[in-house]
């Protein structure tokens, strides 16, 4: 188990150089997250509506 205090310090001092994005889809909505690979902090969060899901 990792100490929660260490996770907080890691997120504070991380430079967030390496990031990745992924989307989660609901019925017609999507949620896009941009996270840091090193500390797993969510840097950006986007919610939208995708017309192409309907078909």
Secondary structure, DSSP 8 states (H G I E B T S, - for coil): ---HHHHHHHHHH----SEEEEEEE-SSEEEEEEEETTT--EEEEEEEE-GGG--
